[in-house]
Amino acid sequence: MLFPAALLLAAVLSGCGFDRTDVPPANYYYLNPEKDLSAIGKVAFVELDNDSSYPQISAEVTEALFQALQKKQVFGLTAIRQKTPSWRSLQLDLDSTYTLEQLCAIRKSLSCDAVLTGTVTEYQPYPHMVIGLRLKLIDLTDGQLLWALEQIWDTADKVTERRIKSYFRRQMRSGFAPLREQLVTISSLKFIKFVVYEVAETFQSQSDDPGRIIFNIEGW
């Protein structure tokens, strides 16, 4: 008969134990502890701004993140292009702090309860793939920050490498995982899907996450 310690060792050696490469998704985000995202009726997701030198990347990340958030089903979601007349007429700066009058105008014009905006702060393609995002979700009823995230994903970073491995262990669960892990580091579409998956995983109801502040949100 195997003793408990021996059983644990056998499980680990057989691949059925705890995987030390399994790490949680992005941790650098803020979730308002006094708000429940699942209580939001409808969120307008405005096409991301772009600070990189690659014009198409903001549209690609916006579309991928929209799909990832839809799968989470935390709240209702509608996509708003920056060229949409209803958004252009508001003449708002994505990085600004909105007044109560502006919040009311957004809510009326877009018919939503909250607005998700942000920027692709950085992008580099293969062979050194990097994506940086700065995002925020604002409650249009009182102007409070519901959620925010600022992070850079760099394929040359060891932490990002471990996250990619964890992503495929959770999502793919097949013998081809190592090959697909390599594809993430050379395919922009695969890398974007990995990044937006991590972002979407930070959208939780209050019961799932009591709220965390990992970075300074002053100025959001």
BELMO-V648156 format. One record per residue. N is the residue number from 1. PHI is phi in radians with two decimals (999 if undefined). Layout:
BEGIN
N,PHI
N,PHI
END
This chain:
BEGIN
1,999
2,-1.45
3,-1.32
4,-0.89
5,-1.11
6,-1.18
7,-1.09
8,-1.11
9,-1.08
10,-1.10
11,-1.14
12,-1.12
13,-1.15
14,-1.49
15,1.54
16,-1.73
17,-1.59
18,-1.20
19,-1.67
20,-1.20
21,-1.48
22,-1.42
23,-2.14
24,-1.23
25,-1.13
26,-0.84
27,-1.85
28,-1.56
29,-2.60
30,-2.06
31,-2.28
32,-1.08
33,-1.24
34,-1.76
35,-2.20
36,-2.01
37,-1.07
38,-1.22
39,-1.52
40,-1.30
41,-1.33
42,-2.48
43,-2.02
44,-1.66
45,-1.75
46,-1.46
47,-0.83
48,-1.15
49,-1.30
50,-2.42
51,-1.76
52,-1.54
53,-1.68
54,-2.03
55,-0.98
56,-1.42
57,-1.14
58,-1.14
59,-1.16
60,-1.17
61,-1.20
62,-1.03
63,-1.12
64,-1.15
65,-1.21
66,-1.02
67,-1.16
68,-1.13
69,-1.24
70,-1.07
71,-1.16
72,-1.21
73,0.96
74,-1.41
75,-2.68
76,-1.23
77,-2.45
78,-2.35
79,-1.61
80,-2.19
81,-1.38
82,-1.12
83,-1.52
84,-1.07
85,-0.93
86,-1.11
87,-1.44
88,-1.08
89,-1.18
90,-1.34
91,0.88
92,-1.84
93,-1.59
94,-1.04
95,-1.63
96,-1.53
97,-1.68
98,-1.47
99,-1.39
100,-1.08
101,-1.14
102,-1.19
103,-1.05
104,-1.12
105,-1.16
106,-1.10
107,-1.08
108,-1.27
109,-1.24
110,-1.73
111,0.92
112,-2.47
113,-1.79
114,-2.64
115,-2.27
116,-1.88
117,-2.28
118,2.97
119,-2.50
120,-1.42
121,-1.40
122,-2.78
123,-2.65
124,-2.37
125,-1.48
126,-0.99
127,-1.62
128,-2.11
129,-1.42
130,-2.48
131,-2.35
132,-2.06
133,-2.28
134,-2.30
135,-2.33
136,-2.63
137,-2.07
138,-1.93
139,-1.34
140,-1.37
141,-1.39
142,-2.38
143,1.38
144,-1.30
145,-1.37
146,-1.56
147,-2.79
148,-2.72
149,-2.61
150,-2.50
151,-2.77
152,-2.13
153,-1.84
154,-2.23
155,-1.16
156,-1.48
157,-1.55
158,-1.13
159,-1.13
160,-1.08
161,-1.05
162,-1.18
163,-1.16
164,-1.10
165,-1.07
166,-1.12
167,-0.99
168,-1.29
169,-1.17
170,-1.38
171,-1.63
172,-1.62
173,0.85
174,-2.46
175,-1.20
176,-1.68
177,-0.95
178,-1.00
179,-1.13
180,-1.21
181,-1.06
182,-1.17
183,-1.09
184,-1.06
185,-1.43
186,-2.16
187,-1.87
188,-1.12
189,-1.14
190,-1.15
191,-1.16
192,-1.08
193,-1.07
194,-1.11
195,-1.10
196,-1.21
197,-1.06
198,-1.09
199,-1.11
200,-1.06
201,-1.16
202,-1.47
203,-1.45
204,-2.26
205,-1.33
206,-1.04
207,-1.22
208,-1.45
209,-2.56
210,-1.22
211,1.91
212,-2.55
213,-2.19
214,-1.82
215,-2.29
216,-1.30
217,-1.73
218,-1.06
219,1.74
220,-1.25
END
